[in-house]
Amino acid sequence: MTVRTAVPAVAIIDEQPITAVGIAVKLVEHGLTVAGVEPTVDNAVANLSATCDAVVCDLRLPGRCGPDAVAYLVQHGHHVLATSGVAGAEEILDVIASGARGFVAKSAPVPVFMQAIREVADGSCFVSAELASLLLADAQLRPLGGDDIGPAELAVLRRFEKGDTAGQVAAALGLQPGALAARLAAIWARARTRRAALRPSPRERQLMDLVAQGCGHKEAAARMSITTLTVAGYLKSIKGKYLAVHPGVPESISPLAVARRWADEWPLQMRLKVLFA
């Protein structure tokens, strides 16, 4: 973990001015510098300096949002701390897989929020007890076989799950900061691989939205300029991925029902982006 001497410069992306201003005030009160406040990711990329140390990004935004927003910021060299008041487990895991260095709920206590921002600004990852629990469950439910995280990484996540800070985890496991950072990097890499394998492709997402609009196999095939056999293949793939990320859903559920369900779970902005891309 890097020891910072300069005051971190943090940007905020949130379309709600009251929320953004509230976060900005807390940042300044706790000794951080606010590098900018923007309502969209595109505005942030256009206006923020590349030297900004961290970006606090809400997940429900106009235009780019959720995992797409995080990935875009990361591509432009930013360290991202994702935040939301409504994101579910799957969306949180997806934004981590897209490159976010941590997630903190908007309802988190101010000291936790500040700790998360400082760790991300330092180039590290922030692992809350909630996020550690989600990462552990994801690895256990959908293991990657021999390439998944090992006992050393599991030990790190279990300490974080108990509510330990990064310093406490390192001390408890006898790790130097660099060794802890390496284990977190391995956890993040495996999460990215796991989620990428189970995320619907753009064409699968398009089909999901068409099904949600009431299209059957033939109409969806016509609108996508593919065969009905290809539609059936996409639906089979969609069902397999959905069942993998939704434990407890019965195997007997129909592929069309799965497509409708999953389409409804995607934030509206992301669904419109797929349809009109």
VEXKEMI-701843 format. One record per residue (C-alpha): residue number from 1; x, y, z. Coordinates in Angstrom, 1 decimal, padded with zeros to 4 digits, always signed. Example, Ala and Ser with C-alpha at 12.3 -4.5 7.8 and 13.67 -1.06 7.14 Angstrom:
// VEXKEMI-701843
+-----+--------+--------+--------+
|   i |     xx |     yy |     zz |
+-----+--------+--------+--------+
|   1 | +012.3 | -004.5 | +007.8 |
|   2 | +013.7 | -001.1 | +007.1 |
+-----+--------+--------+--------+
This chain:
// VEXKEMI-701843
+-----+--------+--------+--------+
|   i |     xx |     yy |     zz |
+-----+--------+--------+--------+
|   1 | +000.0 | +000.0 | +000.0 |
|   2 | +001.4 | +003.4 | -001.0 |
|   3 | +002.1 | +006.0 | +001.7 |
|   4 | +000.8 | +009.3 | +000.3 |
|   5 | +002.3 | +012.6 | +001.2 |
|   6 | +000.2 | +014.9 | -001.0 |
|   7 | -003.5 | +015.6 | -000.5 |
|   8 | -005.6 | +013.3 | -002.7 |
|   9 | -007.6 | +014.9 | -005.5 |
|  10 | -011.0 | +013.2 | -005.9 |
|  11 | -013.7 | +013.7 | -008.5 |
|  12 | -017.4 | +012.9 | -008.1 |
|  13 | -019.7 | +011.7 | -010.8 |
|  14 | -023.4 | +011.8 | -009.7 |
|  15 | -026.3 | +013.3 | -011.6 |
|  16 | -028.0 | +014.3 | -008.3 |
|  17 | -026.6 | +017.7 | -007.4 |
|  18 | -027.6 | +017.4 | -003.7 |
|  19 | -025.9 | +014.1 | -003.4 |
|  20 | -022.8 | +015.3 | -005.2 |
|  21 | -022.5 | +018.4 | -003.2 |
|  22 | -023.0 | +016.5 | +000.0 |
|  23 | -020.1 | +014.1 | -000.8 |
|  24 | -017.9 | +017.0 | -001.9 |
|  25 | -018.5 | +018.8 | +001.4 |
|  26 | -017.5 | +015.7 | +003.4 |
|  27 | -014.4 | +015.2 | +001.3 |
|  28 | -013.2 | +018.7 | +002.0 |
|  29 | -014.1 | +018.4 | +005.7 |
|  30 | -011.8 | +015.3 | +005.9 |
|  31 | -008.9 | +017.0 | +004.2 |
|  32 | -009.2 | +015.9 | +000.6 |
|  33 | -009.3 | +018.0 | -002.5 |
|  34 | -012.4 | +018.0 | -004.8 |
|  35 | -011.1 | +017.9 | -008.4 |
|  36 | -014.5 | +018.2 | -010.0 |
|  37 | -018.2 | +017.3 | -009.9 |
|  38 | -019.8 | +016.0 | -013.0 |
|  39 | -023.2 | +014.5 | -013.9 |
|  40 | -022.1 | +012.0 | -016.5 |
|  41 | -019.1 | +009.8 | -017.2 |
|  42 | -018.5 | +011.4 | -020.6 |
|  43 | -018.4 | +014.9 | -019.0 |
|  44 | -015.9 | +013.6 | -016.4 |
|  45 | -013.6 | +012.1 | -019.0 |
|  46 | -013.7 | +015.3 | -021.0 |
|  47 | -013.1 | +017.7 | -018.1 |
|  48 | -011.1 | +015.9 | -015.4 |
|  49 | -007.3 | +016.0 | -015.3 |
|  50 | -005.6 | +012.7 | -015.8 |
|  51 | -003.8 | +013.4 | -012.5 |
|  52 | -007.0 | +013.0 | -010.5 |
|  53 | -006.3 | +010.4 | -007.8 |
|  54 | -009.7 | +008.8 | -007.5 |
|  55 | -013.2 | +009.0 | -009.0 |
|  56 | -016.2 | +008.3 | -006.9 |
|  57 | -018.8 | +007.1 | -009.5 |
|  58 | -022.5 | +006.5 | -008.9 |
|  59 | -023.7 | +003.5 | -010.8 |
|  60 | -027.1 | +004.9 | -012.0 |
|  61 | -026.2 | +007.7 | -014.4 |
|  62 | -027.6 | +009.1 | -017.7 |
|  63 | -025.7 | +007.8 | -020.7 |
|  64 | -022.9 | +005.4 | -019.6 |
|  65 | -023.8 | +003.7 | -016.4 |
|  66 | -023.0 | +000.7 | -014.2 |
|  67 | -020.2 | -001.6 | -015.4 |
|  68 | -020.0 | +000.3 | -018.7 |
|  69 | -019.3 | +003.6 | -016.9 |
|  70 | -016.6 | +002.0 | -014.7 |
|  71 | -014.9 | +000.3 | -017.6 |
|  72 | -014.8 | +003.6 | -019.6 |
|  73 | -013.3 | +005.5 | -016.7 |
|  74 | -010.7 | +002.8 | -016.1 |
|  75 | -009.8 | +002.8 | -019.9 |
|  76 | -009.0 | +006.5 | -019.4 |
|  77 | -006.6 | +005.9 | -016.6 |
|  78 | -008.8 | +006.6 | -013.5 |
|  79 | -009.0 | +004.8 | -010.2 |
|  80 | -012.7 | +004.2 | -009.6 |
|  81 | -014.6 | +003.8 | -006.3 |
|  82 | -018.1 | +002.7 | -007.2 |
|  83 | -021.0 | +003.8 | -005.1 |
|  84 | -024.8 | +003.3 | -005.1 |
|  85 | -027.8 | +003.3 | -002.9 |
|  86 | -029.6 | +000.7 | -004.8 |
|  87 | -027.1 | -001.7 | -006.6 |
|  88 | -027.6 | -005.4 | -006.0 |
|  89 | -025.0 | -008.1 | -005.6 |
|  90 | -024.7 | -008.9 | -009.3 |
|  91 | -024.2 | -005.3 | -010.3 |
|  92 | -021.6 | -004.8 | -007.6 |
|  93 | -019.7 | -007.9 | -008.8 |
|  94 | -019.9 | -006.7 | -012.4 |
|  95 | -018.4 | -003.2 | -011.6 |
|  96 | -015.6 | -004.9 | -009.7 |
|  97 | -015.0 | -007.1 | -012.8 |
|  98 | -015.1 | -003.9 | -014.9 |
|  99 | -012.2 | -002.4 | -013.0 |
| 100 | -013.6 | -000.6 | -010.0 |
| 101 | -011.1 | -000.8 | -007.1 |
| 102 | -013.9 | -001.0 | -004.5 |
| 103 | -017.6 | -000.4 | -003.8 |
| 104 | -019.1 | +001.5 | -000.9 |
| 105 | -022.8 | +002.0 | -000.3 |
| 106 | -024.1 | +005.5 | -000.1 |
| 107 | -025.5 | +004.7 | +003.3 |
| 108 | -022.0 | +003.8 | +004.7 |
| 109 | -020.7 | +005.8 | +007.7 |
| 110 | -018.6 | +008.8 | +006.7 |
| 111 | -015.3 | +007.3 | +008.1 |
| 112 | -015.8 | +004.2 | +006.0 |
| 113 | -016.5 | +006.3 | +002.9 |
| 114 | -013.3 | +008.4 | +003.5 |
| 115 | -011.2 | +005.2 | +004.2 |
| 116 | -012.5 | +003.8 | +000.9 |
| 117 | -011.6 | +006.9 | -001.1 |
| 118 | -008.1 | +007.2 | +000.5 |
| 119 | -007.3 | +003.5 | -000.3 |
| 120 | -008.5 | +003.8 | -003.9 |
| 121 | -006.6 | +007.2 | -004.3 |
| 122 | -003.4 | +005.4 | -003.1 |
| 123 | -003.8 | +002.9 | -005.9 |
| 124 | -005.0 | +000.1 | -003.6 |
| 125 | -008.4 | -001.7 | -003.4 |
| 126 | -011.0 | -001.1 | -000.8 |
| 127 | -012.7 | -004.3 | +000.5 |
| 128 | -015.7 | -003.8 | +002.8 |
| 129 | -017.1 | -006.7 | +004.7 |
| 130 | -020.0 | -006.7 | +002.3 |
| 131 | -017.8 | -006.8 | -000.8 |
| 132 | -015.6 | -009.5 | +000.7 |
| 133 | -018.7 | -011.6 | +001.4 |
| 134 | -019.9 | -011.2 | -002.2 |
| 135 | -016.5 | -012.1 | -003.7 |
| 136 | -016.3 | -015.2 | -001.5 |
| 137 | -019.8 | -016.3 | -002.4 |
| 138 | -019.1 | -015.7 | -006.1 |
| 139 | -015.9 | -017.8 | -006.0 |
| 140 | -017.7 | -020.6 | -004.1 |
| 141 | -020.8 | -020.7 | -006.4 |
| 142 | -018.9 | -020.3 | -009.7 |
| 143 | -015.4 | -021.5 | -009.2 |
| 144 | -012.9 | -021.4 | -012.2 |
| 145 | -011.3 | -024.7 | -011.3 |
| 146 | -007.5 | -024.7 | -010.8 |
| 147 | -007.2 | -021.1 | -012.0 |
| 148 | -009.4 | -019.7 | -009.3 |
| 149 | -008.3 | -018.0 | -006.0 |
| 150 | -006.4 | -020.2 | -003.6 |
| 151 | -006.2 | -020.6 | +000.2 |
| 152 | -004.0 | -017.5 | +000.6 |
| 153 | -006.6 | -015.3 | -001.2 |
| 154 | -009.5 | -016.9 | +000.6 |
| 155 | -007.8 | -016.1 | +003.9 |
| 156 | -007.5 | -012.5 | +002.9 |
| 157 | -011.2 | -012.3 | +002.0 |
| 158 | -012.3 | -014.0 | +005.2 |
| 159 | -010.4 | -011.4 | +007.3 |
| 160 | -012.1 | -008.6 | +005.3 |
| 161 | -015.5 | -010.3 | +005.7 |
| 162 | -015.0 | -010.0 | +009.5 |
| 163 | -014.7 | -006.2 | +009.1 |
| 164 | -010.9 | -005.9 | +009.3 |
| 165 | -009.2 | -003.0 | +007.6 |
| 166 | -006.4 | -003.6 | +005.2 |
| 167 | -003.8 | -002.9 | +007.9 |
| 168 | -005.5 | -005.4 | +010.2 |
| 169 | -005.6 | -008.0 | +007.5 |
| 170 | -001.9 | -007.6 | +006.7 |
| 171 | -001.0 | -007.8 | +010.4 |
| 172 | -003.2 | -010.8 | +011.1 |
| 173 | -001.8 | -012.8 | +008.2 |
| 174 | +001.8 | -011.5 | +008.5 |
| 175 | +001.8 | -009.8 | +005.1 |
| 176 | +003.8 | -006.9 | +003.9 |
| 177 | +001.7 | -004.2 | +002.1 |
| 178 | +003.0 | -005.4 | -001.3 |
| 179 | +002.1 | -009.0 | -000.6 |
| 180 | -001.5 | -008.0 | +000.4 |
| 181 | -001.8 | -005.9 | -002.8 |
| 182 | -000.6 | -008.9 | -004.8 |
| 183 | -003.3 | -011.1 | -003.3 |
| 184 | -006.0 | -008.5 | -003.9 |
| 185 | -004.8 | -008.1 | -007.5 |
| 186 | -005.2 | -011.9 | -007.9 |
| 187 | -008.7 | -011.8 | -006.4 |
| 188 | -009.7 | -009.0 | -008.7 |
| 189 | -008.3 | -010.8 | -011.8 |
| 190 | -010.2 | -013.9 | -011.0 |
| 191 | -013.4 | -012.0 | -010.4 |
| 192 | -013.0 | -010.3 | -013.8 |
| 193 | -012.5 | -013.7 | -015.6 |
| 194 | -015.4 | -015.3 | -013.8 |
| 195 | -017.8 | -012.5 | -014.5 |
| 196 | -016.8 | -012.0 | -018.1 |
| 197 | -017.5 | -015.7 | -018.8 |
| 198 | -021.0 | -015.3 | -017.4 |
| 199 | -022.0 | -011.9 | -018.7 |
| 200 | -024.5 | -011.8 | -021.6 |
| 201 | -022.9 | -010.7 | -024.9 |
| 202 | -024.2 | -007.6 | -026.6 |
| 203 | -026.2 | -009.7 | -029.0 |
| 204 | -027.6 | -011.8 | -026.2 |
| 205 | -028.6 | -008.6 | -024.4 |
| 206 | -030.3 | -007.3 | -027.5 |
| 207 | -032.3 | -010.5 | -027.8 |
| 208 | -033.2 | -010.3 | -024.1 |
| 209 | -034.7 | -006.9 | -024.6 |
| 210 | -036.6 | -008.0 | -027.7 |
| 211 | -038.1 | -010.9 | -025.8 |
| 212 | -039.0 | -008.5 | -022.9 |
| 213 | -040.9 | -006.4 | -025.5 |
| 214 | -043.0 | -009.5 | -026.4 |
| 215 | -041.0 | -010.8 | -029.4 |
| 216 | -041.1 | -014.5 | -030.1 |
| 217 | -038.4 | -016.6 | -031.9 |
| 218 | -039.5 | -015.6 | -035.4 |
| 219 | -039.9 | -011.9 | -034.8 |
| 220 | -036.7 | -011.6 | -032.8 |
| 221 | -034.8 | -013.5 | -035.6 |
| 222 | -036.2 | -011.1 | -038.2 |
| 223 | -035.3 | -008.0 | -036.2 |
| 224 | -031.8 | -009.2 | -035.5 |
| 225 | -031.3 | -010.6 | -039.1 |
| 226 | -030.5 | -014.1 | -037.8 |
| 227 | -032.1 | -017.5 | -038.0 |
| 228 | -034.5 | -018.9 | -035.5 |
| 229 | -031.9 | -021.6 | -034.7 |
| 230 | -029.5 | -018.9 | -033.8 |
| 231 | -032.1 | -017.3 | -031.6 |
| 232 | -032.6 | -020.7 | -029.8 |
| 233 | -028.9 | -021.0 | -029.4 |
| 234 | -028.6 | -017.5 | -027.8 |
| 235 | -031.5 | -018.3 | -025.5 |
| 236 | -029.9 | -021.5 | -024.4 |
| 237 | -026.7 | -019.6 | -023.6 |
| 238 | -028.6 | -016.9 | -021.8 |
| 239 | -030.4 | -019.4 | -019.6 |
| 240 | -027.1 | -021.1 | -018.7 |
| 241 | -025.5 | -017.9 | -017.7 |
| 242 | -028.5 | -016.7 | -015.8 |
| 243 | -028.8 | -019.9 | -013.8 |
| 244 | -025.0 | -019.7 | -012.9 |
| 245 | -025.4 | -016.2 | -011.5 |
| 246 | -028.9 | -016.7 | -009.9 |
| 247 | -028.5 | -019.7 | -007.6 |
| 248 | -031.9 | -021.1 | -006.5 |
| 249 | -033.7 | -020.5 | -009.8 |
| 250 | -035.2 | -023.8 | -010.9 |
| 251 | -033.7 | -025.5 | -013.9 |
| 252 | -037.2 | -026.0 | -015.3 |
| 253 | -037.6 | -022.3 | -016.1 |
| 254 | -038.0 | -021.6 | -019.8 |
| 255 | -035.4 | -019.8 | -021.8 |
| 256 | -037.9 | -017.1 | -022.8 |
| 257 | -038.8 | -016.5 | -019.2 |
| 258 | -035.1 | -016.2 | -018.3 |
| 259 | -034.6 | -013.7 | -021.1 |
| 260 | -037.5 | -011.6 | -019.9 |
| 261 | -036.4 | -011.7 | -016.3 |
| 262 | -032.8 | -010.8 | -017.0 |
| 263 | -033.8 | -007.9 | -019.3 |
| 264 | -035.9 | -006.5 | -016.4 |
| 265 | -032.9 | -006.7 | -014.1 |
| 266 | -030.7 | -004.6 | -016.3 |
| 267 | -030.8 | -000.8 | -015.5 |
| 268 | -033.0 | +001.0 | -018.1 |
| 269 | -030.2 | +003.1 | -019.4 |
| 270 | -028.1 | +000.0 | -020.2 |
| 271 | -031.1 | -001.6 | -022.0 |
| 272 | -031.7 | +001.4 | -024.2 |
| 273 | -028.0 | +001.6 | -025.0 |
| 274 | -028.1 | -002.0 | -026.3 |
| 275 | -031.2 | -001.4 | -028.3 |
| 276 | -030.0 | +001.8 | -030.0 |
| 277 | -026.3 | +001.1 | -030.3 |
+-----+--------+--------+--------+
